[in-house]
Structures are given as C-alpha cells and as structure tokens.
Amino acid sequence: MGLMTTKIPADIYRSSDLGTVSTIMTREAISGLENPNDGSLASARHNVFEKCVSLLANYRKYTTAKSSPSGQLILPESLQLLPLFCLSLRKSRMFRNSSVPFKAAFPTADERAYHIFYGRMVCPNLSLQCVHPNLLQVSDMRTRDGEWITPPVLQANNYAGEEVVAASMEPVCQLPKSMNPSIACLDEKGMYVLDDRFTFYLFIGKDVPEPKWQELLSVSTSAGAQRVGGEWVSNVPMGELSLASTEAGHKLRNILYQLRRLNSPNATLAIDARHTHAPLVLVFVGRGSVFEEEMDSLLVDDPVGHEKSYVDFLCDVHKSVRQKLVDD
C-alpha cells in the first residue's frame, strides 16, 4: 500500500474525505458505546461532539485559518458537512436518547441493536446518508422528474476505460428536488418521500385532496372514516394500497427503483449500496398513521431526541472551538 505523507497540516485537511472521516467516527463511537467500563449513550454522543470540536480547533490552529476573525466558524473545504454529520450521528437510532416522556420509545432496543450492527459495516459512500435522511418532493414534480434519461457519451481516456464508459451510458432516473429534512420544509398540501437508506416514508399532507394522492396510490376499497384521538376522521384510505397505474404512479415507481440502486450504474454497485430492500411506508398525516411520529423523529434538522437544531449545534461547536483554542 502506497500512501502520501506530508508535514503540512493543511495538506491533511485539504485531502480529507468526508465519507472516510464519518465512517471512522461512526465506528469509533460504536466502540466507545460498547466499552464495558464506561460505555453509554451519553458518553458516545459527548465523544462525537468532542471529536468534531478537536478537528475544527486543530484546523484553525495549524492552518491559515488562524488569521480569520475569531467570531467566524471556519470549516475545511473538504469537511463542510462535518458538523451536520456529527449532529445527525448523535440523533441517529444508534445513539439518540429514546426516553421521551409520554411517547413510545424510539428506537426500540431491537432497532438500536440493528442500526449499531449496520453502523459497524457502513461504507464511506453511505455513512452520512444513513444518519441524515434525504427528503424529496413528489408533488408538483418537474417535467423530467421520474423519467429515465440517458447520460451524454463519456469519452474514453486514461482514467475511464471501456467498462467505465459503458456503465456511464446506463439510463438513470431524474430525481425530484431534494430538501432539508425539517418540518419547515413540509407543506400540508404536499407529498414527499423521506429516504433514510433503510425505509422509504411516503408523506401525504393532511390537506392533500383524495384525487391528488390517488394519482400516486391505488386503494382496493373506498376511503372511509376512522377514529383518531377520540374524533372521527374522514378520507382515511382503507384496504390494500399499491402504486397507481398513472403517469405520477409510474414516475414514483421509477424514483424508488433508482433510489434503491442509489444511482449506481450497475447491479454490482447497487448490492453494496443498500444492505436490504428498503420498503415503502405510507404516512397519512392526521389520519391515524402509526408511522407519523416515527417520521417526525427522523427530521434531524429539527430539535428532536433531546438534541438541538443544526443552527444551535453550530453555535455550540463554535463556542467550544474558541474555548479549546484559549485553553491550549
């Protein structure tokens, strides 16, 4: 194995790979959690925070970032998403606090054990996506969203041989626009797909009319009424549900197929991309859906699981970086 070496700290940060760094941090956090002496969820979350602060403090101390104003949080170009990853990791089903008063435990012990098991084997290209879900809007899609598009021809060169060129010519499905996983991005009149790499959550707002969501879904029986929270709620889907045989339904089917392949150009890469077949879970807001609370807990940009929002977390990181530089 041949590895480049350097005596300049800035070169290390410049060549850092976020996927690799996040994978190592995930596995270190799991190892700390399983420490028989002092391993705990609280200590694991604390260690993730301290590791993030240490990386950013050393970047500011040993690179040209030290000349920047102290009132600014300076992030390495290659690690711009490091604070977001660390916050999402703390909120993940591996390390989040599941003891929320008056609410069902999320995750359950079995779910946490499963995610910890997978976290030990996560690959660099999935380490961020497995803790920070992707939110896609499937209502009011653009014209080509959900359609198969053949990429332009890639010319063979020293870095892309014939096999790479052939793989790049496989048609791909154009995905809808991505949004931040936050309740602020959800419209009660919209429909969305939340992808956490384990499950697809199809979110249907409570103000979406029945003809609108039936463009995506087909029901075996007519919508009826159901008792939710002591009140009768109408327009509740009954019977078996499936993707509708409409243009919108076909587009959603293509989108889910592409997401399950993780945009990989061939089946071999797709096998490594996802560990299992991600199911589609329907979340009908305000209509008694048992998955509504679970999906809300996955909106990691919001203050969930006794954790702060991303903006507040950045403020805490900046404050700790400044304090660490003073102490050193």
Contacts in CASP RR format, 6 or more apart in sequence:
PFRMAT RR
TARGET T0000
AUTHOR 0000-0000-0000
METHOD contacts of the structure
MODEL  1
MGLMTTKIPADIYRSSDLGTVSTIMTREAISGLENPNDGSLASARHNVFE
KCVSLLANYRKYTTAKSSPSGQLILPESLQLLPLFCLSLRKSRMFRNSSV
PFKAAFPTADERAYHIFYGRMVCPNLSLQCVHPNLLQVSDMRTRDGEWIT
PPVLQANNYAGEEVVAASMEPVCQLPKSMNPSIACLDEKGMYVLDDRFTF
YLFIGKDVPEPKWQELLSVSTSAGAQRVGGEWVSNVPMGELSLASTEAGH
KLRNILYQLRRLNSPNATLAIDARHTHAPLVLVFVGRGSVFEEEMDSLLV
DDPVGHEKSYVDFLCDVHKSVRQKLVDD
4 15 0 8 1.000
6 12 0 8 1.000
9 58 0 8 1.000
9 59 0 8 1.000
9 62 0 8 1.000
9 63 0 8 1.000
10 62 0 8 1.000
10 63 0 8 1.000
10 64 0 8 1.000
13 59 0 8 1.000
13 63 0 8 1.000
13 76 0 8 1.000
13 77 0 8 1.000
13 78 0 8 1.000
13 79 0 8 1.000
14 76 0 8 1.000
14 77 0 8 1.000
14 78 0 8 1.000
15 78 0 8 1.000
16 76 0 8 1.000
16 78 0 8 1.000
16 79 0 8 1.000
17 78 0 8 1.000
17 124 0 8 1.000
18 78 0 8 1.000
18 79 0 8 1.000
18 81 0 8 1.000
18 82 0 8 1.000
18 85 0 8 1.000
18 128 0 8 1.000
19 124 0 8 1.000
19 125 0 8 1.000
19 127 0 8 1.000
19 128 0 8 1.000
20 124 0 8 1.000
21 55 0 8 1.000
21 79 0 8 1.000
21 82 0 8 1.000
22 82 0 8 1.000
22 85 0 8 1.000
22 89 0 8 1.000
22 124 0 8 1.000
22 127 0 8 1.000
22 128 0 8 1.000
23 122 0 8 1.000
23 123 0 8 1.000
23 124 0 8 1.000
23 127 0 8 1.000
25 48 0 8 1.000
25 51 0 8 1.000
25 85 0 8 1.000
25 86 0 8 1.000
25 89 0 8 1.000
26 89 0 8 1.000
26 94 0 8 1.000
26 119 0 8 1.000
26 122 0 8 1.000
26 127 0 8 1.000
26 131 0 8 1.000
27 119 0 8 1.000
27 120 0 8 1.000
28 47 0 8 1.000
28 51 0 8 1.000
29 44 0 8 1.000
29 47 0 8 1.000
29 48 0 8 1.000
29 89 0 8 1.000
29 94 0 8 1.000
29 95 0 8 1.000
30 44 0 8 1.000
30 94 0 8 1.000
30 116 0 8 1.000
30 119 0 8 1.000
30 120 0 8 1.000
32 39 0 8 1.000
32 43 0 8 1.000
32 44 0 8 1.000
32 47 0 8 1.000
33 39 0 8 1.000
33 40 0 8 1.000
33 41 0 8 1.000
33 43 0 8 1.000
33 44 0 8 1.000
33 94 0 8 1.000
33 95 0 8 1.000
33 116 0 8 1.000
41 95 0 8 1.000
41 96 0 8 1.000
41 97 0 8 1.000
42 97 0 8 1.000
44 95 0 8 1.000
45 90 0 8 1.000
45 95 0 8 1.000
48 86 0 8 1.000
48 89 0 8 1.000
48 90 0 8 1.000
48 95 0 8 1.000
49 86 0 8 1.000
49 90 0 8 1.000
49 316 0 8 1.000
49 317 0 8 1.000
49 320 0 8 1.000
51 86 0 8 1.000
52 82 0 8 1.000
52 83 0 8 1.000
52 86 0 8 1.000
52 317 0 8 1.000
53 317 0 8 1.000
53 320 0 8 1.000
53 321 0 8 1.000
53 324 0 8 1.000
54 324 0 8 1.000
55 79 0 8 1.000
55 82 0 8 1.000
56 73 0 8 1.000
56 74 0 8 1.000
56 75 0 8 1.000
56 76 0 8 1.000
56 82 0 8 1.000
56 83 0 8 1.000
56 317 0 8 1.000
56 321 0 8 1.000
57 321 0 8 1.000
57 324 0 8 1.000
57 325 0 8 1.000
57 328 0 8 1.000
59 65 0 8 1.000
59 74 0 8 1.000
59 75 0 8 1.000
59 76 0 8 1.000
59 79 0 8 1.000
60 66 0 8 1.000
60 68 0 8 1.000
60 74 0 8 1.000
60 321 0 8 1.000
60 325 0 8 1.000
61 325 0 8 1.000
61 328 0 8 1.000
65 74 0 8 1.000
68 74 0 8 1.000
70 322 0 8 1.000
71 318 0 8 1.000
71 322 0 8 1.000
73 314 0 8 1.000
73 317 0 8 1.000
73 318 0 8 1.000
73 321 0 8 1.000
75 82 0 8 1.000
75 83 0 8 1.000
76 82 0 8 1.000
81 128 0 8 1.000
83 310 0 8 1.000
83 313 0 8 1.000
83 314 0 8 1.000
83 317 0 8 1.000
84 128 0 8 1.000
84 132 0 8 1.000
84 310 0 8 1.000
85 127 0 8 1.000
85 128 0 8 1.000
85 131 0 8 1.000
85 132 0 8 1.000
86 313 0 8 1.000
87 300 0 8 1.000
87 307 0 8 1.000
87 308 0 8 1.000
87 310 0 8 1.000
87 313 0 8 1.000
88 128 0 8 1.000
88 131 0 8 1.000
88 132 0 8 1.000
88 300 0 8 1.000
89 95 0 8 1.000
89 131 0 8 1.000
90 96 0 8 1.000
90 307 0 8 1.000
91 131 0 8 1.000
91 300 0 8 1.000
91 304 0 8 1.000
91 305 0 8 1.000
91 307 0 8 1.000
92 115 0 8 1.000
92 130 0 8 1.000
92 131 0 8 1.000
92 300 0 8 1.000
93 106 0 8 1.000
93 107 0 8 1.000
93 111 0 8 1.000
93 112 0 8 1.000
93 115 0 8 1.000
94 112 0 8 1.000
94 115 0 8 1.000
94 116 0 8 1.000
94 119 0 8 1.000
94 131 0 8 1.000
96 107 0 8 1.000
96 304 0 8 1.000
96 305 0 8 1.000
96 306 0 8 1.000
96 307 0 8 1.000
97 305 0 8 1.000
97 306 0 8 1.000
98 105 0 8 1.000
98 106 0 8 1.000
98 107 0 8 1.000
98 108 0 8 1.000
98 112 0 8 1.000
99 105 0 8 1.000
100 106 0 8 1.000
100 305 0 8 1.000
100 306 0 8 1.000
103 293 0 8 1.000
104 293 0 8 1.000
106 293 0 8 1.000
106 294 0 8 1.000
106 297 0 8 1.000
107 115 0 8 1.000
115 198 0 8 1.000
118 130 0 8 1.000
118 275 0 8 1.000
119 130 0 8 1.000
121 275 0 8 1.000
122 130 0 8 1.000
123 272 0 8 1.000
125 273 0 8 1.000
126 197 0 8 1.000
126 262 0 8 1.000
126 273 0 8 1.000
129 197 0 8 1.000
130 196 0 8 1.000
130 197 0 8 1.000
130 198 0 8 1.000
131 300 0 8 1.000
132 181 0 8 1.000
132 300 0 8 1.000
133 181 0 8 1.000
133 194 0 8 1.000
133 195 0 8 1.000
133 196 0 8 1.000
133 197 0 8 1.000
133 298 0 8 1.000
133 299 0 8 1.000
133 300 0 8 1.000
134 178 0 8 1.000
134 181 0 8 1.000
134 194 0 8 1.000
134 195 0 8 1.000
134 196 0 8 1.000
135 178 0 8 1.000
135 179 0 8 1.000
135 180 0 8 1.000
135 181 0 8 1.000
135 185 0 8 1.000
135 192 0 8 1.000
135 193 0 8 1.000
135 194 0 8 1.000
135 195 0 8 1.000
136 175 0 8 1.000
136 176 0 8 1.000
136 177 0 8 1.000
136 178 0 8 1.000
136 179 0 8 1.000
136 192 0 8 1.000
136 193 0 8 1.000
136 194 0 8 1.000
136 195 0 8 1.000
136 255 0 8 1.000
137 176 0 8 1.000
137 177 0 8 1.000
137 179 0 8 1.000
137 190 0 8 1.000
137 191 0 8 1.000
137 192 0 8 1.000
138 176 0 8 1.000
138 191 0 8 1.000
138 192 0 8 1.000
138 193 0 8 1.000
138 202 0 8 1.000
138 216 0 8 1.000
138 248 0 8 1.000
138 251 0 8 1.000
138 252 0 8 1.000
138 255 0 8 1.000
139 189 0 8 1.000
139 190 0 8 1.000
139 191 0 8 1.000
139 192 0 8 1.000
139 208 0 8 1.000
139 212 0 8 1.000
140 190 0 8 1.000
141 176 0 8 1.000
141 248 0 8 1.000
141 251 0 8 1.000
142 174 0 8 1.000
142 176 0 8 1.000
142 177 0 8 1.000
144 174 0 8 1.000
145 174 0 8 1.000
145 175 0 8 1.000
145 176 0 8 1.000
145 177 0 8 1.000
145 251 0 8 1.000
145 255 0 8 1.000
146 173 0 8 1.000
146 174 0 8 1.000
146 175 0 8 1.000
146 176 0 8 1.000
146 251 0 8 1.000
146 252 0 8 1.000
146 254 0 8 1.000
146 255 0 8 1.000
146 258 0 8 1.000
147 173 0 8 1.000
147 174 0 8 1.000
147 251 0 8 1.000
147 254 0 8 1.000
148 171 0 8 1.000
148 172 0 8 1.000
148 173 0 8 1.000
148 254 0 8 1.000
149 171 0 8 1.000
149 172 0 8 1.000
149 173 0 8 1.000
149 174 0 8 1.000
150 169 0 8 1.000
150 171 0 8 1.000
151 168 0 8 1.000
151 169 0 8 1.000
151 172 0 8 1.000
153 165 0 8 1.000
153 169 0 8 1.000
154 160 0 8 1.000
154 164 0 8 1.000
154 165 0 8 1.000
154 168 0 8 1.000
154 169 0 8 1.000
155 165 0 8 1.000
156 162 0 8 1.000
156 165 0 8 1.000
160 168 0 8 1.000
167 265 0 8 1.000
167 266 0 8 1.000
168 265 0 8 1.000
170 265 0 8 1.000
170 266 0 8 1.000
172 258 0 8 1.000
172 263 0 8 1.000
172 265 0 8 1.000
173 254 0 8 1.000
173 255 0 8 1.000
173 257 0 8 1.000
173 258 0 8 1.000
175 255 0 8 1.000
175 258 0 8 1.000
175 259 0 8 1.000
175 263 0 8 1.000
176 193 0 8 1.000
176 255 0 8 1.000
179 185 0 8 1.000
179 192 0 8 1.000
180 301 0 8 1.000
181 194 0 8 1.000
181 298 0 8 1.000
181 299 0 8 1.000
181 300 0 8 1.000
181 301 0 8 1.000
182 299 0 8 1.000
182 301 0 8 1.000
182 302 0 8 1.000
183 296 0 8 1.000
183 299 0 8 1.000
183 302 0 8 1.000
184 302 0 8 1.000
186 192 0 8 1.000
186 203 0 8 1.000
186 205 0 8 1.000
187 205 0 8 1.000
188 205 0 8 1.000
188 206 0 8 1.000
188 207 0 8 1.000
188 208 0 8 1.000
188 285 0 8 1.000
189 205 0 8 1.000
189 207 0 8 1.000
189 208 0 8 1.000
190 203 0 8 1.000
190 204 0 8 1.000
190 205 0 8 1.000
190 207 0 8 1.000
190 208 0 8 1.000
191 202 0 8 1.000
191 203 0 8 1.000
191 204 0 8 1.000
191 205 0 8 1.000
191 208 0 8 1.000
191 212 0 8 1.000
191 213 0 8 1.000
191 216 0 8 1.000
192 202 0 8 1.000
192 203 0 8 1.000
193 200 0 8 1.000
193 201 0 8 1.000
193 202 0 8 1.000
193 203 0 8 1.000
193 252 0 8 1.000
193 255 0 8 1.000
193 256 0 8 1.000
193 259 0 8 1.000
194 200 0 8 1.000
194 201 0 8 1.000
194 203 0 8 1.000
194 295 0 8 1.000
194 298 0 8 1.000
194 299 0 8 1.000
195 201 0 8 1.000
195 259 0 8 1.000
195 278 0 8 1.000
196 298 0 8 1.000
197 274 0 8 1.000
197 278 0 8 1.000
198 276 0 8 1.000
198 278 0 8 1.000
199 278 0 8 1.000
199 279 0 8 1.000
199 280 0 8 1.000
199 281 0 8 1.000
200 256 0 8 1.000
200 259 0 8 1.000
200 278 0 8 1.000
200 279 0 8 1.000
200 280 0 8 1.000
200 281 0 8 1.000
201 281 0 8 1.000
201 283 0 8 1.000
201 291 0 8 1.000
201 294 0 8 1.000
201 295 0 8 1.000
201 298 0 8 1.000
202 216 0 8 1.000
202 280 0 8 1.000
202 281 0 8 1.000
202 282 0 8 1.000
202 283 0 8 1.000
203 283 0 8 1.000
203 285 0 8 1.000
203 295 0 8 1.000
204 213 0 8 1.000
204 282 0 8 1.000
204 283 0 8 1.000
204 284 0 8 1.000
204 285 0 8 1.000
205 284 0 8 1.000
205 285 0 8 1.000
206 284 0 8 1.000
206 285 0 8 1.000
206 286 0 8 1.000
206 287 0 8 1.000
210 223 0 8 1.000
210 235 0 8 1.000
214 244 0 8 1.000
215 244 0 8 1.000
215 246 0 8 1.000
215 247 0 8 1.000
215 248 0 8 1.000
215 249 0 8 1.000
216 243 0 8 1.000
216 244 0 8 1.000
216 246 0 8 1.000
216 248 0 8 1.000
216 249 0 8 1.000
216 252 0 8 1.000
217 237 0 8 1.000
217 241 0 8 1.000
217 242 0 8 1.000
217 243 0 8 1.000
217 244 0 8 1.000
217 282 0 8 1.000
218 241 0 8 1.000
218 242 0 8 1.000
218 243 0 8 1.000
218 244 0 8 1.000
218 245 0 8 1.000
219 237 0 8 1.000
219 238 0 8 1.000
219 239 0 8 1.000
219 240 0 8 1.000
219 241 0 8 1.000
220 238 0 8 1.000
220 239 0 8 1.000
220 240 0 8 1.000
220 241 0 8 1.000
221 238 0 8 1.000
221 239 0 8 1.000
222 238 0 8 1.000
223 234 0 8 1.000
223 235 0 8 1.000
223 236 0 8 1.000
223 237 0 8 1.000
223 238 0 8 1.000
224 234 0 8 1.000
224 235 0 8 1.000
224 236 0 8 1.000
224 238 0 8 1.000
225 232 0 8 1.000
225 233 0 8 1.000
225 234 0 8 1.000
225 236 0 8 1.000
226 232 0 8 1.000
226 233 0 8 1.000
226 236 0 8 1.000
226 287 0 8 1.000
226 288 0 8 1.000
227 233 0 8 1.000
228 286 0 8 1.000
228 287 0 8 1.000
228 288 0 8 1.000
233 286 0 8 1.000
233 287 0 8 1.000
233 288 0 8 1.000
235 287 0 8 1.000
236 284 0 8 1.000
236 287 0 8 1.000
236 288 0 8 1.000
237 282 0 8 1.000
237 284 0 8 1.000
237 287 0 8 1.000
241 282 0 8 1.000
243 249 0 8 1.000
243 250 0 8 1.000
243 252 0 8 1.000
243 253 0 8 1.000
256 280 0 8 1.000
259 278 0 8 1.000
260 270 0 8 1.000
260 274 0 8 1.000
260 277 0 8 1.000
260 278 0 8 1.000
261 267 0 8 1.000
261 269 0 8 1.000
261 270 0 8 1.000
261 273 0 8 1.000
262 269 0 8 1.000
262 270 0 8 1.000
262 273 0 8 1.000
262 274 0 8 1.000
264 270 0 8 1.000
264 273 0 8 1.000
281 291 0 8 1.000
282 289 0 8 1.000
282 291 0 8 1.000
283 289 0 8 1.000
283 291 0 8 1.000
283 292 0 8 1.000
283 295 0 8 1.000
284 292 0 8 1.000
285 292 0 8 1.000
286 292 0 8 1.000
296 304 0 8 1.000
297 304 0 8 1.000
297 305 0 8 1.000
301 309 0 8 1.000
301 310 0 8 1.000
302 309 0 8 1.000
303 309 0 8 1.000
303 312 0 8 1.000
307 313 0 8 1.000
308 316 0 8 1.000
END
